[in-house]
Amino acid sequence: MRRLWVTGIALLASAAPLQAEDFGALVELQLAARSAALFGIDGPLAASAAPVTGRTFRRPDQPAAAQALAARSLTVDYLTRDAADRSDQMVLYPPEAPTHLVGCVESARSEIGRNADGSPLFNPSVQRIALADGKVETVLRGLNACDMVRATAWGTLLVGEERDDGGAYEILDPLAATDIAVLDRETGATSAPEAVAKRTALPTIAWEGAAVLPSGVVMAGDESRPGEIGVDRDGGTIFKFVPSAPHPGGRIAALARSPLVDGRTYALQVSCYPDRIEFGQGCEVGNAGWIGVDPATARLDADGLGATGYYRPEDMDIDPRFEGPGVRFCWVNTGRPASGQLGEIMCAVDRSPMLAAEDAAAFTVLVERFVIGDEDFNAFDNLAFQPATGILYVSEDRPNGDVFACLPDGADRDAMSDGCIKVLSLADASAEPTGLVFAPDGLTLYLAVQHSDDSEMPERAGFATDDVLKVTGLRLPGGEAGQ
């Protein structure tokens, strides 16, 4: 048996007949062999689950393990089977002591019936799920493809629509609000304006990924691809909202006190030159600044002013271990594997989040690639940092999709993840894993099994349903397992 050394760590070569020069394959073997020490997971998956097709796969009597193949130290259970069809991103609420998951439903705005007074009953758009018993209640109705959802430091919930004309809405108390309707998407009128308000100071984009800072600064990606809004148009831009006054701290008692009421919107522009602005195709990583845009026309303004475009920016999360100055946030560019664009994960450090100079040459941001897709791990969609570890969990935007765990970057030369392992794989070929969110201790992971074939499952209150899974058995590297 050979012994190799890398940065002071001994790697024992496998007895498998690897070529001596295939060091990358050897490192992959070591990632799997040392998964308990590195990831807190015993025995990562060597291969994805065999895809199961057919209209009878999702059945009322099946165990959760039939839908998802997991690493051997992990246990998969149902939190609920009654979430609305196309359930997507979720957050725990309240963040400090959660009692519920609150999630978006990515269904189109439609009338699914009539209320008792004869008014339209709209599609469920935001739902809360009790952690104690999985009970599902609808918070908000009538959005068009709700996808982004984030809890704020001042106690509210911010949600956004993944559509070209997607708006952002703020919910004062998602545990108290029930069956509130968006009556008019253009004006933002709702059936309870004191409880839900449209935030027109934030950009009109296809919302999915976002990071909401305690100050009220919001980072967000526009889920668009190159050429989508016209020939030779750039892809989706990363935007930043800077409030007119930062939030002073504490919970708010009225939506008028939210820092999201007023502020400025900016788009990210990466420059290919160190001390002057040179932008364009190919300038996707490096020094960057922010250029002002009109929130109502943010997408077209960003393209016209030379903001940097990416291939379908989707989910986004804040690195909890970053020590500053500023904030480190990471997002996925999903790409399109069928065209050979396998996707990537980007990370950026904004050293001055409240600063957004009109002159983009005031470079306050550094953008770097963190993970590059491959033939097995691609079409990145949702991501979540495991609390306390810096390990990034990532799900794939495809049927029979997988969930991977990626190490933080260590002391080596590059700025990329030190390696990823496969930890969970959906057997359901009609569904994809989405909505990753960790419990505060990092020992429980929740995710939705989105748009499974529902032909064998009963409807709930006029809509088809999705499953939400609870994954336990996670450990912090070197620590105890969660229950």
Salt bridges, closest charged atoms under 4 A:
ASP42 OD1 - ARG475 NH2 2.83
ASP61 OD1 - ARG59 NE 3.31
GLU111 OE1 - ARG114 NH2 3.40
GLU137 OE1 - ARG128 NE 2.95
GLU137 OE2 - LYS135 NZ 3.82
GLU161 OE2 - ARG185 NE 2.73
ASP164 OD1 - ARG299 NH1 2.97
ASP165 OD1 - ARG185 NH2 3.12
GLU170 OE1 - ARG199 NE 2.75
ASP179 OD1 - ARG141 NE 2.77
ASP222 OD1 - ARG299 NH2 2.72
GLU223 OE1 - ARG312 NE 2.88
GLU278 OE2 - ARG276 NH2 2.82
GLU284 OE1 - ARG369 NH2 2.78
ASP303 OD2 - ARG233 NH1 2.73
GLU314 OE2 - ARG312 NH2 2.85
ASP315 OD1 - ARG150 NH2 2.80
ASP319 OD2 - ARG328 NH1 2.77
GLU344 OE1 - ARG369 NE 2.67
ASP350 OD2 - LYS240 NZ 2.76
GLU358 OE2 - ARG264 NH2 3.07
ASP376 OD2 - LYS422 NZ 3.06
GLU396 OE2 - ARG398 NH2 2.95
ASP397 OD2 - ARG312 NH2 3.08
ASP402 OD2 - LYS422 NZ 3.26
GLU432 OE1 - HIS451 NE2 3.05
ASP453 OD2 - ARG55 NH1 3.37
ASP454 OD1 - ARG58 NH1 2.58
ASP467 OD1 - ARG58 NH2 2.59
ASP467 OD1 - ARG81 NE 2.96
